[in-house]
Amino acid sequence: KRLPAVDAVTDPRLKKAACAHDMNTSQMIQGLHGATGMMVFSISSPGALPDELRQMVADRATQRMSVGVCMQTGGKNGFSKFWVITAFFQ
């Protein structure tokens, strides 16, 4: 999608926070040495990334990102969605 290459790694701490719905980004970013930004969002389709995420990745200063993802099922009649927490590093 014409975005620059960024090293992306999964982070179990971010996954745990996503599954716990702990969205206190101010506290989370303090525990991630060198993180320059953080974003939390939910999506129902993994291919539909928010514009803000694309902007952060497109920033040439961003070299690496950590990701935590948790899928929340909607039961028999509901829709599943993914909770995503990303941290950005220069």
C-alpha positions as CSV (number, residue, x, y, z in Angstrom):
1,K,0.0,0.0,0.0
2,R,3.0,2.2,-0.7
3,L,4.0,2.6,2.9
4,P,7.7,2.5,3.8
5,A,9.2,-0.6,5.4
6,V,9.0,-0.5,9.2
7,D,10.2,-3.3,11.5
8,A,7.0,-4.6,13.2
9,V,7.3,-6.9,16.2
10,T,4.6,-8.4,18.4
11,D,4.8,-7.4,22.1
12,P,3.1,-9.7,24.6
13,R,2.7,-6.7,27.0
14,L,0.6,-4.9,24.4
15,K,-1.4,-8.0,23.6
16,K,-2.2,-8.4,27.3
17,A,-3.3,-4.8,27.5
18,A,-5.4,-5.2,24.4
19,C,-7.2,-8.3,25.8
20,A,-7.7,-6.6,29.1
21,H,-9.1,-3.5,27.4
22,D,-6.5,-1.4,29.3
23,M,-6.4,1.7,27.2
24,N,-4.3,3.9,29.5
25,T,-1.9,4.8,26.8
26,S,-0.1,7.4,29.0
27,Q,0.9,4.6,31.5
28,M,1.7,2.1,28.8
29,I,4.0,4.3,26.8
30,Q,6.1,5.0,30.0
31,G,6.8,1.3,30.2
32,L,8.1,1.1,26.6
33,H,11.6,2.6,26.5
34,G,12.1,4.8,23.5
35,A,8.5,4.8,22.3
36,T,7.6,8.1,20.7
37,G,3.9,7.5,20.0
38,M,1.1,5.0,20.7
39,M,-2.2,4.3,19.1
40,V,-5.2,2.1,20.2
41,F,-8.0,1.1,17.9
42,S,-10.5,-1.6,17.1
43,I,-11.3,-3.1,13.7
44,S,-13.5,-5.8,12.3
45,S,-11.4,-6.5,9.2
46,P,-7.6,-6.7,9.6
47,G,-7.0,-5.2,6.2
48,A,-8.8,-1.9,7.0
49,L,-6.2,0.1,8.8
50,P,-7.0,3.5,10.2
51,D,-5.6,6.6,8.4
52,E,-3.8,7.7,11.6
53,L,-1.9,4.4,11.6
54,R,-0.9,4.9,8.0
55,Q,0.3,8.4,8.8
56,M,2.5,7.2,11.7
57,V,4.0,4.4,9.5
58,A,4.5,6.9,6.6
59,D,6.5,9.2,8.9
60,R,10.2,8.6,7.8
61,A,11.3,9.0,11.4
62,T,9.4,5.9,12.4
63,Q,11.8,2.9,12.2
64,R,10.0,0.3,14.3
65,M,6.7,-0.5,15.8
66,S,5.5,-2.9,18.4
67,V,2.0,-4.4,18.1
68,G,-0.4,-6.2,20.4
69,V,-3.6,-7.7,19.0
70,C,-6.5,-9.4,20.8
71,M,-9.6,-10.8,19.0
72,Q,-12.9,-10.4,20.8
73,T,-15.6,-12.7,19.5
74,G,-19.1,-11.5,19.2
75,G,-20.8,-14.7,20.2
76,K,-23.2,-16.7,18.0
77,N,-24.9,-13.7,16.4
78,G,-22.3,-10.9,16.9
79,F,-19.4,-9.7,14.9
80,S,-15.8,-10.4,16.0
81,K,-13.4,-7.5,16.2
82,F,-9.8,-7.0,16.9
83,W,-8.4,-4.6,19.6
84,V,-5.0,-3.3,18.5
85,I,-2.3,-1.4,20.4
86,T,0.7,-0.1,18.5
87,A,3.8,1.7,19.8
88,F,6.1,3.6,17.5
89,F,9.9,4.0,17.8
90,Q,12.3,6.2,15.9
